[in-house]
Every structure is written in C-alpha cells, then in structure tokens.
Amino acid sequence: MVTIDLGLDEIGTFKFWRAVLAEGLGCVLFLLCVTCVALPWDNAGTNESANNVEIGIGIGLSIASIAQAFGHVSGGHLNPAVTFAMMLSLKISVIKGLLYIVAQIVGGIIGSALTYACTNDQNRSTLGVTSPRAGVTAGQGFGLELLFTFLLVFTVFSITDPKKKTEPYGTTLGIGVVIWVCHVCLIPFTGCGINPTRSFGPAVVMNSWQDHWIYWIGPLLGGALAAIFYNFLFYVEEETPVKYVVKDAPNAAAQDGVKTDENNV
C-alpha cells in the first residue's frame, strides 16, 4: 500500500522553510547565471554571443555549483521537473514539493529581472528567452524537451541513488555534465529549456510567450516518465549476501557471507 505524505507535520519547522528558501535563492542565482551567459555582448561591433558549447558549459557548471552549495539544505532541485519527479517517487512531501516549485518560479523571475536591470538595451537582446528555432514546430520542440528532460531527470535519479556509492562532488558534477550535453544538443532546436523555471523567468521579464507551453508540459512529463522508468525498471537492486555451505558437514546450516575451507572443518 502506497502512503502519500502531505507534509502537514513539517510546515511549522525551521528546517522546512529553510529548504524552501534555499530553492528560491538557488534559482535566483541560477537564472542570473543563465541569462548572463545567454547575453550577446558587443565584441568589436559584431554583437556576438557565446557559442552553444560555451553556453552549455556555463549553465552546466553554474547548476553544479549552486546544487553543491544548497544540496545539503534542500536537495538542490532547482527545477520543477526534478521536484515533480521526486514528488511522484514519494521522496518529498506534497506540500514541500509544491512550495519548492513556487519558490523556484519566483526565484527564476527575480534572477532574470536582476540581469535585465544590470544590462543596457543593446546587450539585453531577448534575455535568453527560449522558443522553437526557425523550422522547428511546437510539436517537435515538445518532443525534444520531453526526451532531454527525461535524460536529465533519469540521470539525477541514478546519480543520487543512495544505494550507489557516489562521491558528493561527483554527484553535482555529473548533473552539470548532462545539462551541458542537453544544451549543446537542444539549443539549435528549442533554445534548451529542460527546466520550466529557466524558461519562465525570462519569458515574464521580456513578456515573450511563443509556444511557451512546451517548456512546461514537455519537461514535467519527461520528468514524470523518468521517475516511473527508474523506480520500476532501472533501480539499483539490493546486494544479497553470498551463501557458502560446508560440503563435508551435510547437517550444518548455511552460513551467510562466511566462506569455510572444506579441508579444515
């Protein structure tokens, strides 16, 4: 029987609200980094922005750093798709998950607004607003956002599985690497959302909503599918102890995890 934890008992605790605040502040910093990396700076009058590899590295390392900084407080989700997947997996209570998402959204808007306030009109451009590129339909963009968010969230589940022996720094770095890969692959198609907060913040500040729905439905559905696939098919199995039987003593009981030399019984 599955028991759903609403989380009513933890609302009044300092630890609960500290975690919610960590998600909000983390997303402020994350969107500040994302929107700054995406700005087209005037290089000798060419108004060129960073290439896709550079953008991917910048965003991947920023999420790895921020997740490392706040992970011990809130888990370092920084993404409604990740939080939604954790809620479906019963790894986080419903109320905490919903407040995480609210904090992430508000933080994303604030982070985007800070970049907007610190840049001039010439270099502000679109502030990194995500939208399907020329020749890419909304349906294609939706499918790509779903698939690459699946990759991200599945990796998060695998790399943070407590049954796996992963060094703490390896966890956040691994997540940063997969985010880099997603950006290199997706920027030419959708601008790479894979995180509703990342797309929503700049969209609010710039009031730009072209096919914005794909950056919510795609990632949330992709995250949900990743949670289902990992939890029911690709989870890490518990190691069972090896049983060794003393061959020269037929009436002896099997001993778990202890090997006996049959020549020295």
C-alpha positions in Angstrom: 0.0 0.0 0.0 1.4 3.4 -1.0 1.1 6.2 1.6 1.2 9.7 0.3 2.9 12.2 2.7 1.2 15.6 2.6 3.9 17.0 4.9 1.5 18.9 7.2 3.6 18.0 10.2 6.7 19.7 8.9 5.2 23.1 7.9 5.9 24.7 11.2 9.6 23.7 11.4 12.5 26.0 10.6 14.2 23.2 8.6 11.2 23.1 6.2 11.2 26.9 5.4 15.0 27.0 5.2 14.8 24.3 2.5 12.1 26.3 0.6 14.2 29.5 0.9 17.2 27.6 -0.4 15.4 26.5 -3.6 14.2 30.1 -4.2 17.6 31.7 -3.6 19.3 28.9 -5.6 17.0 29.7 -8.6 17.7 33.4 -8.3 21.4 32.7 -8.7 20.8 30.1 -11.4 18.7 32.4 -13.6 21.2 35.2 -13.0 23.9 32.9 -14.4 21.8 31.6 -17.3 20.6 35.0 -18.5 24.1 36.4 -18.3 25.6 33.6 -20.3 23.0 34.0 -23.0 23.6 37.7 -23.5 25.0 38.9 -26.8 27.9 41.2 -25.9 29.2 43.7 -28.5 32.6 42.3 -29.5 34.2 44.8 -31.9 30.8 45.7 -33.2 29.7 42.2 -34.1 27.2 41.8 -31.2 28.1 38.1 -30.9 27.0 35.8 -28.1 28.8 32.8 -26.8 28.6 29.6 -28.9 26.5 26.6 -27.8 29.3 24.8 -26.2 30.3 27.8 -24.1 26.7 28.4 -23.1 26.3 24.7 -22.2 29.5 24.7 -20.1 28.5 28.0 -18.3 25.0 26.7 -17.4 26.1 23.2 -16.6 28.8 24.4 -14.2 26.5 27.0 -12.6 23.9 24.4 -11.8 26.6 22.1 -10.5 28.0 24.8 -8.2 24.6 26.0 -6.9 23.4 22.5 -6.3 26.6 21.7 -4.4 26.0 24.9 -2.3 22.4 24.2 -1.4 22.1 20.5 -1.7 22.6 19.8 2.0 19.7 22.1 2.8 17.0 21.3 0.2 18.4 18.7 -2.1 19.3 21.3 -4.7 16.5 20.5 -7.1 16.4 24.0 -8.8 14.0 22.6 -11.4 10.2 22.0 -11.1 10.6 18.9 -13.3 13.0 17.4 -10.8 10.8 18.3 -7.9 7.7 16.9 -9.6 9.5 13.7 -10.3 10.6 13.5 -6.6 7.0 14.1 -5.5 5.8 11.2 -7.7 8.5 9.0 -6.3 7.4 9.9 -2.7 10.9 11.2 -2.0 9.5 14.6 -0.9 6.1 15.5 0.6 3.4 17.1 -1.5 3.3 20.4 0.3 7.1 20.8 0.4 7.2 19.9 -3.3 4.6 22.5 -4.3 6.3 25.2 -2.2 9.6 24.3 -3.8 8.1 24.9 -7.2 6.6 28.2 -6.2 9.9 29.3 -4.7 11.7 28.1 -7.9 9.4 30.1 -10.1 9.7 33.3 -8.0 13.4 32.9 -7.8 13.7 32.5 -11.5 11.8 35.7 -12.2 13.9 37.6 -9.7 17.1 36.3 -11.2 16.0 37.2 -14.7 14.9 40.7 -13.6 18.3 41.3 -12.0 20.1 40.6 -15.3 17.6 42.8 -17.1 18.2 45.7 -14.6 22.0 45.4 -15.0 22.2 45.4 -18.8 21.5 48.0 -21.4 19.1 47.7 -24.3 21.8 46.9 -26.9 23.2 43.9 -25.0 19.9 42.8 -23.4 18.5 41.2 -26.6 15.9 38.5 -25.7 17.5 37.8 -22.2 17.8 34.2 -23.2 14.1 33.6 -23.8 13.5 30.0 -25.1 11.4 29.4 -28.2 11.5 26.9 -31.1 14.0 27.9 -33.8 13.1 28.5 -37.4 11.8 25.4 -39.0 11.1 23.6 -35.7 7.4 23.1 -34.9 5.9 23.3 -31.5 5.2 19.5 -31.6 8.8 18.8 -32.4 10.0 21.1 -29.7 7.7 19.5 -27.2 9.0 16.0 -28.0 12.7 17.2 -27.7 12.0 18.9 -24.4 10.4 15.8 -23.1 13.2 13.5 -24.2 16.1 15.6 -22.9 14.4 16.3 -19.6 13.9 12.5 -19.3 17.6 12.2 -19.8 18.3 14.8 -17.2 15.9 13.6 -14.5 16.8 9.9 -15.1 20.5 10.9 -14.6 19.6 12.8 -11.4 17.7 9.7 -10.0 20.6 7.4 -10.9 23.4 9.6 -9.7 21.7 10.4 -6.4 20.5 6.9 -5.6 21.6 6.2 -2.0 22.3 2.6 -2.9 25.1 3.7 -5.3 28.5 4.7 -4.0 29.0 8.1 -5.5 31.2 10.8 -4.1 29.3 14.0 -3.3 31.3 16.2 -5.7 30.8 13.5 -8.4 27.0 13.8 -8.0 26.7 17.5 -8.8 29.4 17.4 -11.4 27.7 14.6 -13.2 24.4 16.6 -13.3 26.3 19.6 -14.6 27.8 17.4 -17.4 24.4 16.1 -18.5 23.0 19.6 -18.5 25.9 20.7 -20.7 25.2 17.9 -23.1 21.5 18.8 -23.2 22.3 22.4 -24.1 24.7 21.5 -26.8 22.1 19.3 -28.4 19.0 21.3 -27.8 19.9 25.0 -28.3 19.7 24.7 -32.1 16.2 23.4 -31.8 14.4 24.9 -28.8 17.0 27.1 -27.1 17.0 24.3 -24.4 14.6 24.7 -21.6 14.5 21.3 -19.7 13.6 23.4 -16.7 10.3 25.3 -16.6 11.8 27.9 -14.2 14.7 28.6 -16.6 12.2 29.4 -19.4 9.5 31.1 -17.3 11.7 33.7 -15.7 13.0 35.4 -18.9 9.5 35.0 -20.5 7.9 37.0 -17.7 10.5 39.8 -17.7 10.5 40.1 -21.6 6.8 39.3 -21.9 7.6 36.7 -24.6 5.3 33.6 -24.8 5.9 32.0 -28.2 5.0 28.3 -27.8 5.8 28.6 -24.1 3.6 25.7 -23.1 6.2 23.2 -24.5 8.7 24.3 -21.8 6.3 23.3 -19.1 4.4 20.2 -20.4 7.5 18.7 -22.0 9.8 18.8 -19.0 7.1 17.9 -16.4 6.0 14.9 -18.5 9.6 13.9 -19.2 10.5 14.1 -15.5 7.5 12.0 -14.6 8.4 9.3 -17.1 12.0 9.3 -15.9 10.7 8.7 -12.3 8.5 5.8 -13.4 11.2 4.2 -15.5 13.8 4.4 -12.9 11.7 3.4 -9.9 10.1 0.4 -11.6 12.7 -0.8 -14.1 16.2 0.5 -13.6 16.5 0.9 -9.9 19.6 -0.3 -8.1 18.9 -3.7 -6.6 19.9 -4.6 -3.1 23.0 -6.8 -2.9 22.2 -10.2 -1.4 24.8 -12.0 0.7 26.5 -15.0 -0.8 25.7 -18.3 0.9 28.5 -20.8 1.4 27.7 -24.3 2.5 30.2 -26.6 4.3 30.3 -29.6 2.0 31.8 -32.0 4.4 29.1 -31.3 7.0 25.8 -32.2 5.4 23.8 -31.4 8.5 25.5 -28.0 9.0 23.4 -24.9 8.4 24.2 -22.5 5.6 26.3 -19.6 6.8 25.6 -16.2 5.3 28.6 -14.3 3.9 31.2 -16.7 5.5 33.3 -19.0 3.4 34.5 -22.1 5.1 37.5 -24.1 3.9 36.2 -27.6 3.4 39.6 -29.1 4.1 39.8 -27.6 7.5 36.4 -28.5 9.0 
